[in-house]
Amino acid sequence: MRSRRLAALAVGVAVLAVGGCGLPEQVAGVRSVPSASPTGAPLDVVTATSVATRVLTAATSAAALRGPAGDTARAAVLTGDALAVANAAARNAKGTPPAAPPSAPRPQIVTMSRGAGWPRYIVATTLDTGTDTRWLHVLVSASATTLFRLTENVRMIAGAALPGLGAPSSGVVADGVGGTDASARDVLAALAAGLAYPHPTLSDLVATTDPASSALRANAARQQQGLGSLATLTSRQTPAGPPTAFATPSGGTLVFGLLTRTDTITLKPSATALNVPADVAKLIGKAKVSRFVTVTTLEPVCLSVPAAAAATLVGFDEQVLRAAGA
């Protein structure tokens, strides 16, 4: 019986520590705003900082809870992509779920909504001094009666920088995508296609030469080499939902979104069994497969999209969602 040990499917990209990444200069929201409500004072930096501190602290606490109590706690302070990733981390129960930075949050406001309408956004950043990792956060309040919740939560890539976003007091202006030709959805779709393995579809919309994209490709190639002639690996990425995007004064956008990566290893007739690593075995309930193994991973991303150049990945993280095998 021929069998081969399967390399861990999780990428574990060790490129996310950013050190002294500078803060941006100005941002303007892409989404159109509903009719402004006259009931509610505009945000200021002090209020936004207080809100971000409260939400990130609560998200950290909720991330550590398991079972129904954890689901309820997370739903109270997270939404959208951030909630999906945090719930997957809690259910996978491998280490501390990345719902927020592990250290006590000390947010710095990048930008925020101005005016009295809703939805309102706060874009903030924190630095985990323990790992020298900078995080980006987007908080949203959908209406005058809805508390702010964390909707996007992404670790910055080493050496990456945000586009010029201006002083926080400049505020988010929901006035369209400016001079950017590509929509945020198109950019996410192009990134997903460019990260496929073994046959990526490259696009002028997105450059995939950043450290995280390079690590994904290198890991896939290394796994295929380890499998040899016994099995084939394919990796497919798809956007998991609508992005959150903000237009910059220079005509570009800052795009937050979530990709779903599906890694599938299919055994060839010459292989009768494949040993899977312990973490995957725990998810599928068996230590060996005879036909295939599939691992689905959530990937929060953030892209900087210039007005007249290819987008680049500035934030990336990953969290295993589920696995299957037979």
C-alpha positions as CSV (number, residue, x, y, z in Angstrom):
1,M,0.0,0.0,0.0
2,R,1.4,3.3,-1.1
3,S,0.6,6.3,1.1
4,R,2.1,9.7,1.6
5,R,2.0,12.3,4.4
6,L,0.0,15.4,3.5
7,A,1.5,18.7,4.2
8,A,-0.7,21.1,6.2
9,L,-3.0,22.9,3.9
10,A,-3.1,26.1,6.0
11,V,-0.7,28.6,4.5
12,G,0.4,30.2,7.8
13,V,1.8,33.2,5.9
14,A,4.6,34.6,8.1
15,V,4.7,37.9,6.4
16,L,2.1,40.0,8.4
17,A,4.3,41.9,10.9
18,V,4.5,45.5,9.7
19,G,6.4,47.4,12.3
20,G,6.2,51.1,11.9
21,C,3.6,51.3,9.1
22,G,2.6,55.0,8.6
23,L,-1.0,56.1,8.9
24,P,-2.8,57.3,5.8
25,E,-4.2,60.7,4.9
26,Q,-7.8,60.8,3.6
27,V,-10.6,58.5,2.7
28,A,-14.1,58.9,1.2
29,G,-16.7,56.2,1.3
30,V,-17.9,54.5,-1.9
31,R,-21.3,53.5,-0.9
32,S,-24.2,55.8,-1.4
33,V,-25.8,57.0,1.8
34,P,-29.6,56.7,2.5
35,S,-31.5,59.9,3.2
36,A,-29.8,61.6,6.0
37,S,-31.5,61.5,9.4
38,P,-31.5,64.7,11.3
39,T,-31.4,62.9,14.6
40,G,-27.7,62.4,15.5
41,A,-24.7,64.5,16.0
42,P,-21.8,63.9,13.6
43,L,-18.8,61.8,14.8
44,D,-15.7,63.4,16.1
45,V,-12.3,61.8,16.7
46,V,-12.8,61.5,20.5
47,T,-16.2,59.8,20.1
48,A,-14.9,57.5,17.3
49,T,-11.9,56.5,19.4
50,S,-14.1,55.7,22.3
51,V,-16.5,53.6,20.1
52,A,-13.6,51.7,18.5
53,T,-12.0,50.9,21.9
54,R,-15.3,49.6,23.2
55,V,-16.1,47.5,20.2
56,L,-12.6,46.0,19.9
57,T,-12.5,45.2,23.6
58,A,-15.8,43.5,23.4
59,A,-14.8,41.6,20.3
60,T,-11.7,40.3,22.0
61,S,-13.8,39.0,24.9
62,A,-16.4,37.5,22.7
63,A,-13.7,35.7,20.6
64,A,-12.7,33.6,23.6
65,L,-16.2,32.3,24.2
66,R,-17.4,28.9,22.8
67,G,-20.8,27.5,22.2
68,P,-24.1,29.4,22.1
69,A,-22.9,32.0,24.6
70,G,-20.0,32.8,22.3
71,D,-22.2,33.0,19.2
72,T,-24.5,35.4,21.0
73,A,-21.7,37.6,22.3
74,R,-20.0,37.8,18.9
75,A,-23.2,38.7,17.1
76,A,-23.6,41.6,19.4
77,V,-20.3,43.3,18.5
78,L,-19.4,41.9,15.1
79,T,-21.1,41.6,11.7
80,G,-20.4,40.8,8.1
81,D,-16.9,39.4,7.3
82,A,-15.5,39.9,10.8
83,L,-18.3,37.8,12.3
84,A,-17.9,35.0,9.7
85,V,-14.2,34.7,10.5
86,A,-14.6,35.0,14.2
87,N,-17.3,32.3,14.3
88,A,-15.1,30.0,12.1
89,A,-12.2,30.5,14.5
90,A,-14.3,29.7,17.5
91,R,-15.8,26.6,16.1
92,N,-12.4,25.4,14.8
93,A,-11.1,26.1,18.3
94,K,-7.5,26.1,17.4
95,G,-5.8,28.8,19.4
96,T,-7.3,32.2,20.1
97,P,-9.8,33.3,17.4
98,P,-8.6,36.4,15.5
99,A,-11.7,38.5,16.1
100,A,-9.5,41.3,17.3
101,P,-5.8,41.9,18.2
102,P,-4.8,39.8,21.2
103,S,-3.4,42.8,23.1
104,A,-5.5,45.4,24.7
105,P,-6.8,47.6,21.8
106,R,-5.5,51.2,21.5
107,P,-7.1,52.2,18.3
108,Q,-6.0,55.2,16.2
109,I,-8.7,56.6,13.9
110,V,-7.8,56.6,10.2
111,T,-11.1,58.2,9.1
112,M,-14.8,58.2,9.9
113,S,-18.2,59.3,8.5
114,R,-19.1,62.9,8.6
115,G,-22.6,64.3,8.6
116,A,-25.8,63.1,10.4
117,G,-26.8,60.3,8.0
118,W,-26.4,56.5,8.1
119,P,-24.8,54.1,7.6
120,R,-21.8,55.5,9.5
121,Y,-18.3,54.0,9.2
122,I,-15.2,54.2,11.4
123,V,-11.8,53.0,9.9
124,A,-9.3,52.4,12.6
125,T,-5.9,50.8,13.1
126,T,-4.2,49.0,16.1
127,L,-0.7,47.7,16.6
128,D,-0.2,44.4,18.5
129,T,3.1,45.2,20.1
130,G,3.7,41.6,21.0
131,T,4.0,40.5,17.4
132,D,4.6,43.9,15.8
133,T,1.5,43.3,13.7
134,R,-0.7,46.2,12.5
135,W,-4.4,45.5,12.1
136,L,-7.0,47.4,10.1
137,H,-10.6,47.6,11.3
138,V,-13.9,48.9,9.8
139,L,-16.8,49.5,12.1
140,V,-20.3,50.3,10.9
141,S,-23.5,51.6,12.4
142,A,-26.5,50.9,10.1
143,S,-29.0,53.3,11.6
144,A,-29.6,55.7,14.4
145,T,-30.8,52.9,16.6
146,T,-27.9,50.5,15.8
147,L,-24.7,50.3,17.8
148,F,-21.4,50.2,16.0
149,R,-20.1,46.7,15.2
150,L,-16.9,45.4,13.7
151,T,-17.4,44.4,10.1
152,E,-13.9,44.1,8.7
153,N,-10.8,43.0,10.5
154,V,-7.6,42.5,8.6
155,R,-3.9,42.1,9.4
156,M,-1.6,44.3,7.3
157,I,1.1,42.7,5.2
158,A,4.8,43.4,6.1
159,G,6.0,46.5,4.3
160,A,2.5,47.5,3.0
161,A,1.2,51.0,3.2
162,L,-2.3,52.5,3.0
163,P,-3.0,55.1,0.3
164,G,-3.1,58.8,1.4
165,L,-6.2,59.2,3.5
166,G,-5.9,62.6,5.2
167,A,-6.8,63.8,8.6
168,P,-9.5,61.8,10.4
169,S,-11.6,65.0,10.8
170,S,-11.8,65.1,7.0
171,G,-14.4,62.4,7.3
172,V,-15.8,59.8,4.9
173,V,-17.8,61.2,2.1
174,A,-20.1,58.7,0.3
175,D,-19.8,60.1,-3.2
176,G,-19.0,57.2,-5.5
177,V,-15.8,55.7,-6.7
178,G,-14.1,58.8,-8.0
179,G,-11.8,58.2,-10.9
180,T,-11.4,54.4,-10.3
181,D,-12.4,52.5,-13.4
182,A,-12.8,49.1,-11.7
183,S,-15.5,48.4,-9.2
184,A,-14.6,46.9,-5.8
185,R,-16.3,43.7,-6.8
186,D,-14.3,43.5,-10.0
187,V,-11.1,43.9,-8.0
188,L,-12.0,41.1,-5.6
189,A,-12.9,38.8,-8.4
190,A,-9.6,39.5,-10.2
191,L,-7.6,38.9,-7.0
192,A,-9.5,35.5,-6.5
193,A,-8.7,34.5,-10.1
194,G,-5.1,35.5,-9.8
195,L,-4.6,33.3,-6.7
196,A,-5.9,30.1,-8.2
197,Y,-3.6,27.1,-8.4
198,P,-2.3,25.6,-10.6
199,H,-3.8,27.8,-13.3
200,P,-4.2,31.4,-12.1
201,T,-5.9,34.0,-14.4
202,L,-3.8,37.1,-14.3
203,S,-5.4,40.5,-14.7
204,D,-4.3,44.1,-15.2
205,L,-6.7,45.0,-12.3
206,V,-4.6,43.4,-9.6
207,A,-0.9,42.6,-9.1
208,T,-0.3,39.4,-7.1
209,T,3.4,40.0,-6.4
210,D,3.0,40.9,-2.7
211,P,4.4,38.7,0.0
212,A,1.1,37.1,0.9
213,S,0.2,36.1,-2.6
214,S,3.7,34.8,-3.2
215,A,3.5,32.7,-0.1
216,L,0.2,31.2,-1.2
217,R,1.7,30.2,-4.5
218,A,4.9,28.8,-2.9
219,N,2.9,26.8,-0.4
220,A,0.7,25.2,-3.1
221,A,3.7,24.3,-5.2
222,R,5.5,22.8,-2.2
223,Q,2.5,20.7,-1.3
224,Q,2.1,19.5,-4.9
225,Q,5.8,18.5,-5.0
226,G,5.3,16.6,-1.7
227,L,2.4,14.7,-3.2
228,G,4.4,13.7,-6.2
229,S,2.5,11.4,-8.6
230,L,0.1,10.2,-6.0
231,A,-2.4,13.1,-5.9
232,T,-3.1,16.5,-7.4
233,L,-3.8,19.8,-5.6
234,T,-6.1,22.5,-6.8
235,S,-6.9,25.8,-5.1
236,R,-9.8,27.9,-6.0
237,Q,-10.7,31.3,-4.6
238,T,-14.1,33.0,-4.7
239,P,-15.4,36.3,-3.2
240,A,-17.6,35.5,-0.2
241,G,-19.8,38.5,-0.3
242,P,-20.0,42.2,-1.2
243,P,-16.9,44.3,-0.3
244,T,-16.6,47.4,1.8
245,A,-14.9,50.1,-0.2
246,F,-13.8,53.7,0.4
247,A,-12.8,56.2,-2.3
248,T,-9.6,58.2,-1.9
249,P,-9.1,61.9,-2.9
250,S,-6.7,60.8,-5.6
251,G,-9.4,58.8,-7.4
252,G,-8.5,55.4,-6.0
253,T,-10.2,53.1,-3.5
254,L,-9.4,51.1,-0.4
255,V,-11.3,47.8,-0.6
256,F,-12.0,45.4,2.2
257,G,-13.5,42.0,1.4
258,L,-13.5,38.3,2.1
259,L,-12.4,35.4,-0.1
260,T,-13.2,31.7,0.3
261,R,-10.3,29.4,-0.6
262,T,-11.1,25.8,-1.4
263,D,-8.0,23.5,-1.4
264,T,-8.7,20.0,-2.9
265,I,-6.3,17.1,-3.0
266,T,-7.5,14.3,-5.2
267,L,-5.8,10.9,-5.1
268,K,-4.8,9.1,-8.2
269,P,-5.5,5.4,-8.8
270,S,-1.9,4.6,-7.9
271,A,-2.4,5.9,-4.3
272,T,-4.5,3.8,-2.0
273,A,-4.4,6.1,1.0
274,L,-3.3,9.5,2.2
275,N,-2.4,10.4,5.8
276,V,-3.8,13.8,6.8
277,P,-2.3,16.1,9.4
278,A,-3.8,16.1,12.9
279,D,-5.6,19.4,12.6
280,V,-7.3,18.3,9.4
281,A,-8.0,14.8,10.8
282,K,-9.8,16.5,13.7
283,L,-12.1,18.3,11.3
284,I,-13.0,15.4,9.1
285,G,-13.0,12.7,11.8
286,K,-10.4,10.4,10.2
287,A,-6.7,10.2,9.9
288,K,-6.6,8.8,6.3
289,V,-8.5,9.4,3.1
290,S,-8.6,7.2,0.0
291,R,-10.2,9.5,-2.5
292,F,-9.9,13.2,-1.6
293,V,-9.6,15.8,1.1
294,T,-10.9,19.4,0.8
295,V,-10.2,22.3,3.2
296,T,-12.2,25.5,3.0
297,T,-10.5,28.7,4.4
298,L,-11.8,32.2,4.9
299,E,-9.4,35.0,3.8
300,P,-10.0,38.6,4.9
301,V,-8.2,40.9,2.5
302,C,-7.6,44.6,2.0
303,L,-6.5,46.1,-1.3
304,S,-5.2,49.5,-2.3
305,V,-6.6,50.4,-5.7
306,P,-4.9,53.4,-7.4
307,A,-6.8,55.4,-10.0
308,A,-4.5,54.4,-12.9
309,A,-2.6,51.3,-11.8
310,A,-3.1,47.8,-10.6
311,A,-4.5,47.1,-7.2
312,T,-2.1,45.7,-4.5
313,L,-2.9,43.5,-1.5
314,V,-2.1,45.4,1.7
315,G,-3.9,43.2,4.2
316,F,-4.4,39.4,4.4
317,D,-5.3,36.8,7.0
318,E,-6.7,33.3,6.9
319,Q,-9.0,31.1,9.0
320,V,-9.9,27.5,8.3
321,L,-13.7,27.1,8.0
322,R,-14.3,23.4,7.5
323,A,-12.8,20.3,5.9
324,A,-14.1,17.1,4.3
325,G,-12.6,13.9,3.1
326,A,-13.3,10.4,2.0
